[in-house]
């Protein structure tokens, strides 16, 4: 057996062991488990086992089929080998353990196995190892979407906000894609849901209000501010860049400041970035207004009492409507329809920051595996990464 890598033949040391069979003892039927005497026929298989030092181990196994009266001719059951497997159970267990911390490709190279074999082993272990999802006490939910593949391919993830257990992952983000989760949850459990943290997706809102009649929606700070950045700050930035088309230096400064404006001040990488942002805001009143209004909007989530939060919102709305900036005024008008879902955070200390952490881990899983072609396997990996607190 030889390994091929990058088109270059690379021989590896091997140990071959032949395991012979005998006719004169009882064998267990792999179908029903009863013991049978005699052999129907023999077949020879090459089975991979754990390496011996640096040498790949190949077992040449003579496998017997037993003449079971209940099942007919069946392979004998071996406690160290699945009926039709090409690797021993202990090698499969070692492969599955390594897949928890290494990409499939690297595990396959380490054991000189096909990557598809490694994936199938790990997938089978995940199915057996994952405990059933705990639904009995679920009352607070988090839901969010993440990019499944490049392009317009998404999946939706649901998690228990209290235990941080991933409950369900499904392909798509449309109504038809997320309704199966609530149908799986069941009407009785849906009525027990008290609050759901989500982004500003109207699809999410519609389905949650339909399926969970007693649940309050909690709009997440991260997503609201991201929406503000996209629809207000970036729109104003583009308008200001177009207005300064005759001033090349000012235009280039504004065009190149997108990520400075969209980021948080405390997260800017260095003093030079902060200096550049200060110069831009000092020179452009419209961008200064939008940037200050973003921080004022962010402050809404700092209030613990709804009355104070509502007063802060009314002040923010008044400033936005009198700003004279059409993108900001449109955003404020649209956000008025969802202000109740923002202020609900005062009753429920609930947000999707935990889910953002889950999404970041999902991105890491995708990078480690160079993408997943088997979506069922990918979703199993996500569930295994977030089993939740007891």
C-alpha positions as CSV (number, residue, x, y, z in Angstrom):
1,X,0.0,0.0,0.0
2,X,1.4,3.4,-1.0
3,X,0.5,7.0,-0.3
4,X,0.4,9.6,-3.0
5,X,0.8,13.3,-2.2
6,X,1.1,16.2,-4.6
7,X,1.7,13.7,-7.4
8,X,4.8,12.2,-5.7
9,X,4.8,8.5,-4.7
10,X,5.8,8.3,-1.0
11,X,6.2,4.7,0.3
12,X,5.4,4.1,4.0
13,X,6.6,1.3,6.1
14,X,4.0,-1.4,6.7
15,X,3.4,-4.4,8.9
16,X,1.2,-7.1,7.5
17,X,-0.4,-9.6,9.8
18,X,-2.5,-12.6,8.6
19,X,-5.3,-13.8,11.0
20,X,-6.4,-17.3,10.2
21,X,-9.8,-18.9,11.1
22,X,-10.7,-22.3,12.3
23,X,-13.8,-24.4,11.6
24,X,-14.3,-26.1,15.0
25,X,-15.7,-23.5,17.4
26,X,-18.9,-21.5,17.9
27,X,-19.3,-18.2,16.2
28,X,-21.8,-15.4,16.8
29,X,-24.2,-14.4,14.0
30,X,-23.8,-10.7,13.2
31,X,-27.6,-10.5,12.5
32,X,-29.2,-12.0,15.6
33,X,-26.3,-12.6,17.9
34,X,-27.0,-16.3,18.4
35,X,-24.0,-18.7,18.4
36,X,-23.7,-21.1,15.5
37,X,-21.4,-24.0,14.9
38,X,-19.9,-24.5,11.4
39,X,-18.8,-22.3,8.5
40,X,-20.8,-21.5,5.4
41,X,-17.8,-20.1,3.5
42,X,-14.7,-18.0,4.0
43,X,-13.6,-14.6,2.5
44,X,-10.4,-12.7,2.8
45,X,-10.2,-9.0,3.7
46,X,-7.5,-6.4,4.3
47,X,-8.3,-4.4,7.4
48,X,-6.4,-1.3,8.6
49,X,-5.4,-1.2,12.3
50,X,-3.6,1.3,14.5
51,X,0.0,1.9,13.3
52,X,2.9,0.0,15.0
53,X,5.4,2.6,15.7
54,X,5.8,4.5,12.3
55,X,4.5,1.6,10.2
56,X,0.9,1.2,8.9
57,X,-0.7,-2.0,10.1
58,X,-2.7,-4.1,7.7
59,X,-4.5,-7.2,9.0
60,X,-5.3,-9.9,6.4
61,X,-8.4,-11.3,8.0
62,X,-10.2,-14.6,7.0
63,X,-13.8,-13.8,7.7
64,X,-16.4,-16.6,8.1
65,X,-20.0,-16.6,7.2
66,X,-22.0,-18.7,9.5
67,X,-25.1,-20.8,8.5
68,X,-27.6,-19.1,10.9
69,X,-31.0,-20.9,10.9
70,X,-32.8,-17.6,11.6
71,X,-30.9,-15.1,9.4
72,X,-29.4,-17.4,6.7
73,X,-25.6,-17.1,5.9
74,X,-24.3,-14.1,7.9
75,X,-20.8,-12.8,8.7
76,X,-19.6,-13.8,12.1
77,X,-19.7,-11.0,14.7
78,X,-16.3,-9.8,15.9
79,X,-16.1,-7.5,18.9
80,X,-13.2,-5.5,17.4
81,X,-14.6,-5.1,13.8
82,X,-17.9,-3.9,12.4
83,X,-19.4,-6.4,9.9
84,X,-18.4,-4.6,6.7
85,X,-15.8,-2.2,8.0
86,X,-12.3,-1.8,6.5
87,X,-10.8,-0.4,9.7
88,X,-10.8,-1.8,13.2
89,X,-12.9,-0.3,15.9
90,X,-9.9,1.0,17.8
91,X,-8.5,2.7,14.7
92,X,-11.9,4.2,14.1
93,X,-12.0,5.5,17.7
94,X,-8.6,7.1,17.3
95,X,-9.6,8.7,14.0
96,X,-12.7,10.2,15.6
97,X,-10.7,11.6,18.6
98,X,-8.3,13.3,16.2
99,X,-11.1,14.7,14.1
100,X,-12.1,16.8,17.2
101,X,-9.0,18.9,16.9
102,X,-7.6,18.4,13.4
103,X,-8.9,18.8,9.8
104,X,-10.1,15.6,8.0
105,X,-7.4,16.1,5.4
106,X,-4.6,16.0,8.1
107,X,-6.1,13.0,9.9
108,X,-6.4,11.2,6.5
109,X,-2.7,11.9,5.8
110,X,-1.6,10.8,9.2
111,X,-3.3,7.4,8.9
112,X,-2.9,7.1,5.1
113,X,-6.7,6.8,4.7
114,X,-9.0,8.3,2.1
115,X,-10.5,11.5,3.4
116,X,-14.0,10.1,2.7
117,X,-13.3,7.2,4.9
118,X,-12.2,9.5,7.7
119,X,-15.3,11.7,7.3
120,X,-17.6,8.6,7.4
121,X,-15.9,7.4,10.5
122,X,-16.2,10.7,12.3
123,X,-19.9,11.2,11.1
124,X,-20.9,7.8,12.5
125,X,-19.2,8.5,15.8
126,X,-20.9,11.9,16.1
127,X,-24.3,10.3,15.5
128,X,-23.7,7.8,18.2
129,X,-22.1,10.2,20.7
130,X,-24.4,13.2,20.5
131,X,-27.0,13.1,23.2
132,X,-30.7,13.9,22.4
133,X,-31.4,17.6,22.5
134,X,-32.8,18.7,25.9
135,X,-36.1,20.5,25.2
136,X,-37.9,20.1,28.5
137,X,-36.9,23.4,30.0
138,X,-36.3,25.6,27.0
139,X,-37.9,29.0,27.5
140,X,-35.4,31.5,26.0
141,X,-34.2,31.2,22.5
142,X,-31.5,32.8,20.3
143,X,-31.7,32.5,16.5
144,X,-29.4,33.7,13.8
145,X,-28.2,33.0,10.3
146,X,-24.7,32.2,9.0
147,X,-23.2,31.7,5.6
148,X,-23.1,28.1,4.6
149,X,-21.2,28.4,1.4
150,X,-19.9,31.3,-0.7
151,X,-22.7,33.1,-2.4
152,X,-26.3,33.3,-1.3
153,X,-26.3,30.0,0.7
154,X,-27.3,30.3,4.3
155,X,-28.3,28.2,7.3
156,X,-30.2,29.1,10.5
157,X,-29.1,28.1,14.0
158,X,-31.3,28.0,17.1
159,X,-29.8,27.8,20.6
160,X,-31.0,27.7,24.2
161,X,-30.0,31.1,25.7
162,X,-29.8,29.6,29.2
163,X,-27.8,26.4,28.6
164,X,-26.1,27.7,25.4
165,X,-26.9,24.4,23.7
166,X,-27.3,24.4,20.0
167,X,-30.8,22.9,19.5
168,X,-31.2,22.9,15.8
169,X,-29.4,23.8,12.6
170,X,-31.2,23.9,9.3
171,X,-30.4,25.0,5.8
172,X,-31.9,28.3,4.6
173,X,-33.3,31.4,6.3
174,X,-36.8,31.7,4.7
175,X,-40.1,31.0,6.4
176,X,-40.3,27.5,5.0
177,X,-36.8,26.8,6.2
178,X,-37.3,27.8,9.9
179,X,-40.8,26.7,10.5
180,X,-39.7,23.0,10.8
181,X,-37.8,23.9,14.0
182,X,-41.0,25.2,15.7
183,X,-43.0,22.2,14.4
184,X,-40.3,19.9,15.9
185,X,-40.5,21.9,19.1
186,X,-44.2,21.3,19.3
187,X,-47.1,23.6,20.1
188,X,-46.9,23.0,23.9
189,X,-43.2,23.9,24.1
190,X,-43.7,26.9,21.7
191,X,-46.2,28.4,24.1
192,X,-43.6,28.1,26.9
193,X,-41.1,30.3,25.0
194,X,-40.9,33.6,26.8
195,X,-38.4,35.5,24.7
196,X,-36.4,35.1,21.5
197,X,-33.3,37.1,20.6
198,X,-32.8,37.8,16.9
199,X,-31.7,40.2,14.3
200,X,-34.0,42.6,12.4
201,X,-35.0,40.0,9.8
202,X,-38.8,40.4,9.1
203,X,-38.9,36.7,8.3
204,X,-37.7,35.7,11.7
205,X,-40.1,38.2,13.3
206,X,-43.1,36.8,11.3
207,X,-42.5,33.2,12.1
208,X,-41.8,33.7,15.8
209,X,-45.0,35.8,16.3
210,X,-46.9,33.1,14.5
211,X,-45.5,30.0,16.3
212,X,-44.7,31.4,19.7
213,X,-47.7,33.5,20.8
214,X,-46.4,34.2,24.3
215,X,-42.8,35.2,23.3
216,X,-41.4,38.6,23.3
217,X,-38.9,39.5,20.6
218,X,-35.6,41.0,21.7
219,X,-33.7,42.8,19.0
220,X,-30.0,42.3,19.4
221,X,-27.7,45.4,19.8
222,X,-25.1,44.0,17.4
223,X,-27.5,43.5,14.5
224,X,-29.3,46.8,15.0
225,X,-26.0,48.7,15.0
226,X,-24.7,46.7,12.0
227,X,-27.9,47.7,10.2
228,X,-27.4,51.3,11.2
229,X,-23.9,51.2,9.8
230,X,-25.0,49.8,6.5
231,X,-28.1,51.9,5.9
232,X,-27.0,55.2,7.5
233,X,-23.3,55.7,8.0
234,X,-22.2,53.9,4.8
235,X,-25.0,55.6,2.8
236,X,-23.9,59.1,4.1
237,X,-20.3,58.2,3.4
238,X,-21.1,57.5,-0.2
239,X,-23.2,60.6,-0.6
240,X,-20.4,62.8,0.9
241,X,-17.8,61.2,-1.3
242,X,-19.9,62.0,-4.4
243,X,-20.4,65.5,-3.1
244,X,-16.6,66.0,-2.9
245,X,-15.8,64.7,-6.4
246,X,-14.0,67.9,-7.2
247,X,-11.8,67.7,-4.2
248,X,-9.7,64.6,-4.9
249,X,-8.0,64.5,-1.5
250,X,-11.2,64.8,0.5
251,X,-13.0,62.3,-1.7
252,X,-10.2,59.7,-1.3
253,X,-10.2,60.2,2.5
254,X,-13.9,59.6,2.8
255,X,-13.9,56.6,0.4
256,X,-11.1,54.9,2.3
257,X,-12.7,55.4,5.7
258,X,-15.5,52.8,5.5
259,X,-14.2,50.4,8.1
260,X,-13.1,53.2,10.4
261,X,-16.6,54.6,10.5
262,X,-18.3,51.2,10.8
263,X,-16.0,50.0,13.7
264,X,-16.1,50.9,17.3
265,X,-13.7,53.5,18.6
266,X,-12.3,51.2,21.2
267,X,-11.6,48.5,18.6
268,X,-9.5,50.6,16.3
269,X,-6.2,48.9,15.8
270,X,-3.8,51.8,16.5
271,X,-3.4,55.5,17.3
272,X,-2.9,56.4,13.6
273,X,-6.4,55.0,12.8
274,X,-7.9,57.0,15.6
275,X,-6.2,60.2,14.4
276,X,-7.4,59.6,10.9
277,X,-11.0,59.1,12.1
278,X,-10.8,62.3,14.2
279,X,-9.6,64.3,11.2
280,X,-12.4,62.9,9.0
281,X,-15.1,63.7,11.6
282,X,-13.8,67.2,12.3
283,X,-13.9,67.9,8.6
284,X,-17.3,66.5,7.8
285,X,-20.4,67.5,9.8
286,X,-22.7,64.9,8.2
287,X,-20.4,62.0,9.1
288,X,-19.8,63.4,12.6
289,X,-23.6,63.5,13.2
290,X,-24.1,59.9,12.0
291,X,-21.1,58.6,14.0
292,X,-22.4,60.3,17.2
293,X,-25.9,59.1,16.6
294,X,-24.6,55.5,16.4
295,X,-23.1,55.8,19.8
296,X,-26.3,57.4,21.2
297,X,-28.3,54.5,19.7
298,X,-25.9,52.0,21.3
299,X,-26.6,53.5,24.7
300,X,-30.2,52.3,24.6
301,X,-29.0,48.8,25.6
302,X,-27.3,50.2,28.7
303,X,-30.6,51.0,30.4
304,X,-32.2,48.5,32.8
305,X,-35.5,50.3,33.4
306,X,-37.8,50.6,30.4
307,X,-39.0,54.1,31.4
308,X,-35.5,55.5,31.2
309,X,-34.8,53.6,28.0
310,X,-37.9,55.0,26.3
311,X,-37.1,58.5,27.3
312,X,-33.6,58.1,25.8
313,X,-35.2,56.7,22.6
314,X,-37.5,59.7,22.3
315,X,-34.6,62.1,22.6
316,X,-32.7,60.0,20.0
317,X,-35.6,60.0,17.6
318,X,-36.1,63.8,17.9
319,X,-32.4,64.4,17.1
320,X,-32.6,62.0,14.2
321,X,-35.7,63.6,12.7
322,X,-34.2,67.0,12.9
323,X,-30.7,66.0,11.6
324,X,-31.6,66.9,8.0
325,X,-29.9,63.6,6.8
326,X,-32.3,61.5,4.7
327,X,-30.7,58.1,5.4
328,X,-30.8,58.8,9.2
329,X,-34.3,60.1,9.1
330,X,-35.5,57.0,7.1
331,X,-33.8,54.7,9.5
332,X,-35.3,56.4,12.5
333,X,-38.8,56.1,11.0
334,X,-38.4,52.4,10.3
335,X,-36.9,51.7,13.7
336,X,-39.9,53.3,15.4
337,X,-42.0,50.3,14.3
338,X,-39.6,47.9,16.2
339,X,-38.8,50.0,19.3
340,X,-40.9,47.7,21.5
341,X,-38.6,44.9,20.5
342,X,-35.5,46.9,21.4
343,X,-36.9,48.0,24.8
344,X,-37.8,44.4,25.7
345,X,-34.2,43.9,26.6
346,X,-35.0,45.7,29.9
347,X,-37.2,42.7,30.8
348,X,-35.0,40.0,29.3
349,X,-31.3,40.2,29.7
350,X,-31.0,38.4,26.4
351,X,-28.9,39.0,23.3
352,X,-27.3,37.1,20.5
353,X,-23.7,37.8,21.6
354,X,-23.4,34.2,22.6
355,X,-24.8,33.2,19.3
356,X,-22.3,35.5,17.6
357,X,-19.6,33.5,19.4
358,X,-21.2,30.3,18.1
359,X,-21.1,31.7,14.6
360,X,-17.5,32.6,15.0
361,X,-16.7,29.0,16.0
362,X,-18.7,27.8,13.0
363,X,-16.5,29.9,10.8
364,X,-13.5,28.3,12.4
365,X,-14.9,24.9,11.8
366,X,-15.4,25.7,8.1
367,X,-11.9,27.0,7.8
368,X,-10.4,24.0,9.5
369,X,-12.3,21.7,7.1
370,X,-11.8,23.9,4.0
371,X,-15.6,23.9,3.7
372,X,-18.1,21.0,4.1
373,X,-19.7,19.3,1.2
374,X,-21.8,17.1,3.5
375,X,-24.2,19.5,5.3
376,X,-25.6,16.9,7.6
377,X,-22.0,16.2,8.8
378,X,-21.3,19.9,9.2
379,X,-24.5,20.4,11.4
380,X,-23.4,17.4,13.5
381,X,-20.0,19.1,14.1
382,X,-21.7,22.3,15.1
383,X,-23.9,20.4,17.6
384,X,-20.9,18.6,19.0
385,X,-19.1,21.8,19.5
386,X,-21.9,23.3,21.6
387,X,-23.4,20.6,23.8
388,X,-24.6,23.2,26.3
389,X,-24.2,23.5,30.1
390,X,-25.9,20.8,32.3
